[in-house]
């Protein structure tokens, strides 16, 4: 057993369950970090379910999600609120962020597409999204909502995230590479490092 594996084995499970009910949406999400990467996403937006499965698998976290909303209007409210709930679950699961690496960087190719995600679990939310889609929808997911989803995760999870499209023309490939890269960067950033005492900051805290 490696030193890091021993640290994780002896640590309290990092998990959270968040519920959000509004006049527009009804969402329940259970998140467990340091896991096998299983995803059970039950939403009426099939492409989003597929993307969340990428985050879970490549981020080594389990996601169980049930979500309903006013998709007869459009997908905006539901997608944004799922991002809010995922961000809150991440923040709760990480607690005081003691021992985490804090930073993550992943570049993921998918055929023609190449996406880079650079992440800081800083407690100071920010999203820089340098990517564009050339179709308005993928399945029933409005492509403009991908940026809004990530922004909601950042705002409520305390993440500083930079997303860059380095190459690509197939919109499905671009989106999938983006969610995979986000998952990989997130796994790296929230991973425990036995060399980190407290939090990785000269201030002694990660603001939230």
Secondary structure, 3 states (H helix, E strand, C coil): CCHHHHHHHHCCCCEEEEEEECCCEEEEEEEECCCCCCEEEECCCHHHHHHHHHHHHHHCCEEEEEEEECCCCCCHHHHHHHHHHHHHHHHHHHCCCCCECCEEEEEEEECCEEEEEEEECCCCCEEEEECCCCCCEECCEECHHHHHHHHHHHHHHCCEEEEEEEECCCHHHHHHHHHHHHHHHHHHHHCECCCCCCCCCCCCCCCC
